[in-house]
Amino acid sequence: GASGALTPPPIATGPAARTVYVTGIDPSCDEIGFRTFFEPHGQVTQAKLAGDTNHPTRFGFVEFATPEQAAAVVAMSQRISLGAKPLKIVPSKTPIVSPGGTTTARPGVTPAGPPGGPAARTVYIAGIQNYLNEEQITSYFREKCGKITNFRLCGDTNHPTRFAFMEFETDEQAAHCRSLDGSVFEGHPIRVTPSRTAIQSSLNATQSSSVPLINYEANCTTLHLSGLPANIAIEHVEHHLGQCGEVKEVNIVPSDDGTATATVEMGSIEATNSALQLNGTAFGAGRLTIVKKPQVKVTTAPSMVPSGAPTNMEYADALRAQQEAYLQRAAEGTLHERRRRRRRRSTTSSSDSRRRRRKDDKDRKRRRDKDKDKDRKRRRDKDKDKDRKRR
């Protein structure tokens, strides 16, 4: 225009703008370890690992909650590694696509199945803390969204988070639950998307599930507290619960939403039950939520993980250790020492081969010259015989 000012292009905010393309992934990495590796760098909403496991490296896609988080991860390209090689991270041109060929459903998208059917009323919830039981999860979503008609909790208890399927009484309640996508539940962000299928019956689910069944002990003395102020001190929690009985141990963990959660070990079952009576009472500027944090015990279904195989957390720790070792070698300048040694060996071997080739060429030339001398002598002797006969 006349002013000469350039209008900046609009910032993309779709799924593709939040997605990055990652190459150079170690072939031994699985999808859970791949997602766990990027979770410290931002809120991961989707992660997909692809490529042949027989190839030296694989590739994958990671979708974050915001384009800013994706841009920050792109800036770390060639500086982090998921195996022996540094990762190359670039913005993805397309969003993550489901196996059916369409982008993964997001809140607001029409779910699979006919309207009013079980699949349309069912949602998929990921990012649930592994210490929460079915009663704690369903009570939270029942209060937020409405009546729940069916529920199934899944996932490995050794992983820090699990996932669940939840069916509501109406489509409107399911739609309201999908609007909670990205919210914080018990100190961890959750992902809520439409479910592609309805929840199976309890009999089929028990027979087909490879997830270990868990048993929650009724005489648990461990409590989980939420709704605490972010700057709460351990002494304040001990004093508040001390009126109910002996308090053995208190651990406080700050949350991302400006509050804090705590795990409290009470001295007896009577003290635990008395402390549960304080659930919902005023504490500071908010209200205190107190529930039991039962111990998890594997009872029947055998795990599909081979004995001696590392857990997902151990695998993620090993990958982080590899990354730290890689960065340390880069800082010390010894990162490419092995490559330089191989190059020197290859250079030495190539020079030896050139020396042998030159020697062989000289030997061949010497033999050719001898053969030529013999031919000349033979022709000369033959000419002499002809002259002698003429005379």
C-alpha positions as MATLAB code, in Angstrom:
seq = 'GASGALTPPPIATGPAARTVYVTGIDPSCDEIGFRTFFEPHGQVTQAKLAGDTNHPTRFGFVEFATPEQAAAVVAMSQRISLGAKPLKIVPSKTPIVSPGGTTTARPGVTPAGPPGGPAARTVYIAGIQNYLNEEQITSYFREKCGKITNFRLCGDTNHPTRFAFMEFETDEQAAHCRSLDGSVFEGHPIRVTPSRTAIQSSLNATQSSSVPLINYEANCTTLHLSGLPANIAIEHVEHHLGQCGEVKEVNIVPSDDGTATATVEMGSIEATNSALQLNGTAFGAGRLTIVKKPQVKVTTAPSMVPSGAPTNMEYADALRAQQEAYLQRAAEGTLHERRRRRRRRSTTSSSDSRRRRRKDDKDRKRRRDKDKDKDRKRRRDKDKDKDRKRR';
ca = [
       0.000    0.000    0.000;
       0.948    3.649    0.201;
       2.315    3.336    3.730;
       4.776    0.639    2.636;
       4.080   -1.436    5.768;
       3.989   -5.168    5.255;
       1.219   -7.156    6.900;
       2.676  -10.255    8.610;
       1.162  -13.568    7.517;
      -1.334  -15.146    9.919;
       0.131  -17.646   12.384;
      -1.039  -21.190   11.704;
      -2.767  -22.833   14.643;
      -4.038  -26.104   13.153;
      -2.792  -29.603   14.004;
      -0.063  -29.394   11.326;
       1.385  -26.234   12.940;
       1.661  -28.110   16.258;
       3.253  -31.223   14.708;
       6.958  -31.923   14.164;
       8.670  -34.558   12.002;
      11.508  -36.439   13.717;
      14.191  -38.598   12.018;
      17.220  -40.487   13.327;
      15.301  -42.498   15.976;
      16.931  -45.671   17.292;
      15.103  -48.756   15.878;
      14.836  -50.325   19.357;
      12.651  -47.431   20.601;
       8.921  -48.108   20.982;
       6.034  -45.621   20.724;
       5.633  -45.233   24.494;
       9.323  -44.463   24.957;
       9.172  -42.092   21.985;
       6.275  -40.147   23.548;
       7.865  -40.196   27.030;
      11.092  -38.735   25.616;
       9.313  -35.589   24.334;
       6.925  -35.052   27.267;
       9.485  -32.987   29.281;
       9.703  -30.521   26.360;
       5.956  -29.734   26.184;
       2.453  -31.165   26.441;
       2.328  -34.020   23.910;
      -1.173  -34.608   22.565;
      -0.248  -37.273   19.989;
       2.835  -39.260   19.010;
       3.252  -41.721   16.151;
       6.356  -43.837   15.445;
       6.905  -45.197   11.940;
       9.575  -46.845    9.825;
      11.073  -50.321    9.472;
      12.631  -51.747   12.654;
      15.266  -53.491   10.501;
      16.487  -50.114    9.219;
      19.318  -48.354   11.125;
      16.969  -45.497   12.089;
      13.218  -44.799   12.224;
      11.067  -41.658   11.965;
       8.019  -40.314   13.756;
       5.589  -37.460   14.307;
       4.832  -35.597   17.548;
       1.919  -33.190   18.039;
       2.124  -30.663   20.881;
      -0.577  -28.590   22.563;
       0.627  -25.248   21.090;
       2.653  -24.165   18.027;
       5.137  -22.452   20.388;
       6.021  -25.777   22.015;
       6.521  -27.355   18.591;
       8.781  -24.454   17.504;
      10.862  -24.822   20.686;
      11.422  -28.525   19.944;
      12.364  -27.757   16.325;
      15.062  -25.398   17.678;
      16.600  -28.399   19.492;
      17.249  -30.267   16.220;
      20.673  -32.011   16.067;
      21.189  -31.228   19.789;
      19.243  -34.111   21.338;
      19.375  -37.807   20.543;
      17.131  -40.834   20.963;
      19.839  -43.442   20.516;
      23.310  -43.230   18.980;
      22.535  -40.492   16.433;
      21.279  -36.926   16.972;
      17.652  -36.297   16.067;
      16.737  -34.125   13.100;
      13.495  -32.259   13.894;
      11.617  -30.138   11.345;
       8.039  -28.799   11.159;
       5.613  -31.341    9.750;
       3.749  -30.485    6.547;
       0.703  -32.540    7.564;
      -0.981  -33.496   10.871;
      -0.812  -36.995   12.285;
      -3.106  -39.286   10.311;
      -5.000  -42.243   11.723;
      -4.717  -45.716   10.078;
      -8.060  -45.083    8.339;
      -6.573  -42.172    6.417;
      -8.146  -39.284    8.331;
      -6.715  -37.021   10.977;
      -7.202  -38.152   14.549;
     -10.475  -36.889   15.945;
     -10.328  -33.769   18.082;
     -12.932  -32.258   20.443;
     -15.855  -30.928   18.419;
     -15.486  -33.520   15.661;
     -18.401  -35.891   15.204;
     -17.529  -39.202   16.911;
     -17.690  -42.584   15.224;
     -20.965  -44.454   15.232;
     -24.561  -43.291   14.798;
     -25.843  -40.404   16.968;
     -27.221  -41.693   20.254;
     -25.317  -44.976   19.973;
     -22.848  -46.272   22.585;
     -19.796  -45.250   20.506;
     -21.066  -41.674   20.157;
     -21.499  -41.456   23.941;
     -18.024  -42.891   24.667;
     -14.828  -40.862   25.095;
     -11.163  -41.847   25.273;
      -9.190  -40.291   28.148;
      -5.366  -40.428   28.291;
      -2.872  -39.042   30.794;
      -4.535  -40.393   33.975;
      -2.184  -40.713   36.945;
      -1.480  -44.394   37.635;
      -2.295  -44.182   41.377;
      -5.935  -43.166   40.766;
      -8.582  -45.890   41.049;
     -11.911  -46.232   39.234;
     -13.935  -44.587   41.993;
     -11.729  -41.476   42.050;
     -11.799  -41.116   38.253;
     -15.523  -41.680   37.791;
     -16.464  -39.388   40.693;
     -14.451  -36.549   39.151;
     -16.009  -36.878   35.677;
     -19.492  -37.552   37.094;
     -19.333  -34.237   38.936;
     -18.004  -32.396   35.862;
     -20.052  -33.960   33.054;
     -22.938  -36.127   34.261;
     -24.040  -39.728   34.737;
     -21.603  -42.451   33.604;
     -23.144  -45.683   32.344;
     -19.964  -47.670   31.553;
     -16.265  -47.328   32.341;
     -13.058  -49.229   31.633;
      -9.555  -48.383   32.967;
      -6.585  -49.664   30.919;
      -2.820  -49.313   30.701;
       0.376  -50.603   32.274;
       0.621  -49.936   36.026;
       4.416  -49.552   35.643;
       3.891  -46.506   33.399;
       3.352  -43.114   35.087;
       0.003  -42.583   33.317;
      -2.864  -44.780   32.134;
      -5.880  -44.386   29.809;
      -9.593  -45.125   30.065;
     -12.845  -45.360   28.098;
     -15.944  -43.707   29.556;
     -19.542  -43.935   28.309;
     -22.088  -41.285   29.345;
     -25.874  -41.345   29.385;
     -26.324  -38.708   26.637;
     -24.384  -37.319   23.690;
     -24.387  -33.858   25.289;
     -22.601  -35.156   28.377;
     -19.973  -36.849   26.187;
     -19.504  -33.610   24.212;
     -19.033  -31.681   27.468;
     -16.427  -34.232   28.578;
     -14.535  -33.801   25.276;
     -14.318  -30.072   26.013;
     -12.058  -30.963   28.988;
      -9.255  -31.898   26.560;
      -6.012  -30.306   27.779;
      -7.288  -29.626   31.312;
      -5.337  -30.672   34.416;
      -6.604  -33.648   36.433;
      -4.750  -34.445   39.677;
      -1.681  -32.480   38.630;
      -1.357  -33.923   35.086;
      -2.845  -32.715   31.763;
      -5.304  -35.153   30.197;
      -6.272  -35.782   26.586;
      -9.976  -36.386   25.867;
     -11.044  -37.436   22.357;
     -14.050  -39.281   20.870;
     -13.803  -43.068   21.030;
     -13.962  -44.971   17.743;
     -15.740  -47.940   19.336;
     -18.024  -48.654   22.269;
     -16.777  -50.282   25.467;
     -16.759  -54.077   25.329;
     -18.701  -56.160   27.803;
     -17.004  -56.984   31.092;
     -16.598  -60.676   30.198;
     -14.966  -60.015   26.818;
     -12.863  -57.226   28.211;
     -11.485  -59.490   30.950;
     -10.733  -62.298   28.526;
      -9.089  -60.098   25.868;
      -7.209  -57.659   28.080;
      -3.458  -58.123   28.510;
      -3.344  -55.470   31.255;
      -2.631  -56.908   34.734;
      -5.672  -56.885   37.004;
      -5.210  -54.848   40.198;
      -6.519  -55.274   43.700;
      -6.964  -52.232   45.968;
      -6.472  -53.035   49.649;
      -9.283  -51.861   51.922;
      -6.961  -51.265   54.893;
      -4.734  -48.766   53.096;
      -3.353  -45.962   55.302;
      -2.035  -43.736   52.482;
      -3.992  -40.601   51.581;
      -3.820  -38.377   48.509;
      -4.554  -34.676   49.088;
      -5.299  -32.159   46.329;
      -6.351  -28.509   46.313;
      -3.466  -27.390   48.538;
      -1.869  -23.944   48.124;
       1.273  -23.971   45.981;
       3.483  -22.645   48.799;
       2.157  -25.006   51.494;
       4.709  -26.338   53.993;
       4.911  -29.906   55.272;
       4.415  -28.686   58.849;
       1.039  -27.157   57.956;
      -0.220  -30.461   56.515;
       1.071  -32.418   59.524;
      -0.624  -29.973   61.909;
      -3.922  -30.072   60.003;
      -4.084  -33.895   59.869;
      -2.471  -34.381   63.269;
      -5.841  -33.825   64.941;
      -6.994  -37.091   63.362;
      -4.093  -39.240   64.553;
      -0.421  -40.035   63.930;
       1.091  -38.733   60.689;
       4.118  -40.781   59.612;
       5.212  -39.113   56.363;
       4.184  -36.205   54.095;
       5.362  -35.640   50.504;
       4.231  -32.486   48.649;
       4.315  -32.164   44.844;
       3.533  -28.796   43.152;
       1.116  -28.831   40.193;
       1.047  -26.790   36.982;
      -2.312  -25.159   37.849;
      -0.939  -23.123   40.796;
      -1.909  -25.668   43.464;
      -0.133  -28.598   45.085;
      -0.878  -32.237   45.851;
       0.423  -34.324   48.743;
       0.788  -37.972   49.686;
       0.332  -38.621   53.425;
       1.047  -41.864   55.282;
      -1.107  -42.131   58.409;
      -0.184  -44.220   61.446;
      -3.333  -46.356   61.662;
      -6.557  -47.234   59.852;
      -8.575  -45.293   62.450;
      -6.500  -42.151   61.813;
      -6.951  -42.647   58.063;
     -10.731  -42.932   58.316;
     -10.842  -39.887   60.598;
      -8.778  -37.856   58.107;
     -11.154  -38.826   55.300;
     -13.891  -36.951   57.172;
     -12.020  -33.707   56.349;
     -12.671  -34.214   52.614;
     -14.358  -31.135   51.158;
     -13.565  -28.861   54.116;
     -12.146  -25.362   53.642;
      -8.357  -25.109   53.623;
      -6.751  -21.766   52.822;
      -8.439  -20.129   49.841;
      -9.919  -23.387   48.508;
     -11.356  -26.703   49.538;
      -9.375  -29.797   50.456;
      -9.872  -33.082   48.605;
      -8.775  -36.197   50.493;
      -9.013  -39.703   49.043;
      -7.278  -42.985   49.702;
      -4.246  -43.818   47.580;
      -4.450  -47.616   47.609;
      -1.512  -49.879   46.972;
      -1.542  -51.619   43.597;
      -1.112  -55.391   43.560;
      -1.067  -57.672   40.508;
      -3.423  -60.598   41.123;
      -4.235  -62.775   38.134;
      -3.733  -61.857   34.511;
      -0.096  -62.463   33.443;
       1.784  -59.617   31.843;
       2.708  -59.811   28.154;
       6.096  -58.191   28.877;
       8.948  -60.803   28.853;
      10.618  -61.465   32.167;
      13.707  -59.328   32.639;
      12.612  -56.769   30.033;
      13.071  -53.115   31.104;
      10.014  -51.055   31.944;
       9.073  -47.973   29.952;
      10.510  -45.683   32.631;
      13.801  -47.644   32.702;
      13.963  -47.459   28.911;
      13.337  -43.683   28.986;
      16.042  -43.276   31.668;
      18.486  -45.262   29.521;
      17.724  -43.036   26.529;
      18.295  -39.913   28.634;
      21.614  -41.382   29.854;
      22.635  -41.967   26.226;
      21.696  -38.390   25.405;
      23.734  -37.033   28.332;
      26.745  -39.143   27.316;
      26.422  -37.870   23.749;
      26.306  -34.236   24.905;
      29.286  -34.837   27.230;
      31.379  -36.294   24.389;
      30.381  -33.334   22.223;
      31.486  -30.910   24.949;
      34.825  -32.717   25.390;
      35.489  -32.780   21.653;
      35.677  -36.588   21.507;
      32.371  -37.095   19.736;
      33.892  -37.965   16.330;
      37.075  -39.626   17.614;
      35.860  -43.074   16.590;
      35.010  -41.786   13.135;
      38.468  -40.227   12.802;
      40.124  -43.514   13.797;
      38.110  -45.390   11.195;
      39.062  -42.779    8.624;
      42.761  -43.133    9.473;
      42.542  -46.904    9.183;
      40.762  -46.637    5.865;
      43.346  -44.101    4.625;
      46.205  -46.401    5.650;
      44.621  -49.401    3.988;
      43.934  -47.423    0.803;
      47.555  -46.192    0.633;
      48.786  -49.795    1.048;
      46.512  -50.941   -1.741;
      47.777  -48.148   -4.021;
      51.369  -49.177   -3.268;
      50.585  -52.790   -4.146;
      48.866  -51.722   -7.375;
      51.904  -49.689   -8.443;
      54.223  -52.644   -7.756;
      51.967  -54.980   -9.740;
      51.888  -52.501  -12.653;
      55.693  -52.362  -12.680;
      55.940  -56.150  -12.684;
      53.500  -56.445  -15.562;
      55.386  -53.803  -17.557;
      58.688  -55.606  -16.923;
      57.230  -58.884  -18.187;
      55.833  -57.179  -21.284;
      59.234  -55.627  -22.028;
      60.928  -59.042  -21.713;
      58.414  -60.565  -24.082;
      59.025  -57.776  -26.583;
      62.810  -58.336  -26.388;
      62.345  -62.015  -27.053;
      60.185  -61.261  -30.087;
      62.771  -58.847  -31.473;
      65.573  -61.412  -31.054;
      63.458  -64.088  -32.713;
      62.705  -61.849  -35.706;
      66.387  -60.856  -35.973;
      67.552  -64.462  -35.947;
      64.974  -65.321  -38.565;
      66.187  -62.509  -40.833;
      69.779  -63.679  -40.439;
      68.796  -67.200  -41.523;
      67.129  -65.835  -44.646;
      70.241  -63.793  -45.601;
      72.471  -66.786  -45.065;
      70.312  -68.934  -47.401;
      70.389  -66.321  -50.141;
      74.159  -66.315  -50.134;
];
